[in-house]
Amino acid sequence: MKNQPLREIFDKVRHVVTEPEWALARPLIEEIRQLKAERDALILAHNYQHPLIFFGVADLSGDSLGLARQASQVDAQTIVMCGVHFMAETAKLLNPDRQVLIPDDQAGCSLADAITAEDVEALRERYPGVPVVTYVNTSAAVKAASDICCTSSNAIEIVEALASDQVLLIPDRHLADYVSNHSEVEILTWEGGCVVHEEFRASEIDALRVDHPDICVIAHPECHAEVQASADMVGSTSQLIDWVGNHRPDKVAMITECTMSDNVASHFPKTEFIQPCSLCPYMRRITLEKIRDCLRDGSGEVEIDEAIADQARLSVTRMLEVS
Ligand code: SF4
């Protein structure tokens, strides 16, 4: 994806970007490329980023786990995280000697906001000895209070690797439902949820199937349990993309943040993507203008309190060692 010719980029985004929008974006993309080279920077983009960012300026892209892995292997002075704040913190944890920038430090996450380190300590007192598995969609302080992290790609594997009859899997109650339905381990959880995935309803999927009898419906595990039960397949964003690549359905609905369908559709032009749409307001805070500004000014630098950094890093690296 690194510095493709601009015409090729427009070919990838023209299904969602008009000629006038492209004319406005093009000089910004060129400016960002120039600044990136001057600063020896690498741009990481989550799958939910706008196609102009995803195809236009990102060097590497992926889901939370993919970005965490790539963040641990980068060869650049500066990392720009086009995603939300916990992702930038994870990149900083894995690259303590590099500068990590986030183009908008208000790009948060409803799951990360759902739990604090104090809440984790209270859970440990209530369930002594039960290991704490924390979704990466949390603050560094919460990671530091936990035993190990997981993502939606590897949550089952991480829970089962702990060889414990009971596990606290926090903070997403729907991911906890998903793991509970696929594992013998008893899952205790928290009342957190993603504002984007909680929007979807099983009745919407029923209606889709009436309107499109041949449609395949694939859903993210942050959706309600009844949405998961209505889907043909449930998986993380990278697992959803792989499923489309392996099955090449004629028609598919990806029940997740709807920008991802715009990005995936570029790779599978023969598949029709039907989008019941829910947008992440936090991901949308990242724009080409803000990426340009943070590269130009070195603004939005992510710092992690030294008192928690080592422990938080340990929770992430333990995960990477298991999966
Ligand atoms: S989509 Fe949901 S989990 Fe992902 S960043 Fe947005 S609010 Fe957080």
Boltz pocket constraint, residues with backbone or C-beta under 6 A from the ligand:
constraints:
  - pocket:
      binder: B
      contacts: [[A, 84], [A, 108], [A, 109], [A, 110], [A, 111], [A, 112], [A, 137], [A, 194], [A, 195], [A, 196], [A, 197], [A, 257], [A, 280], [A, 281], [A, 282], [A, 283]]
      max_distance: 6.0
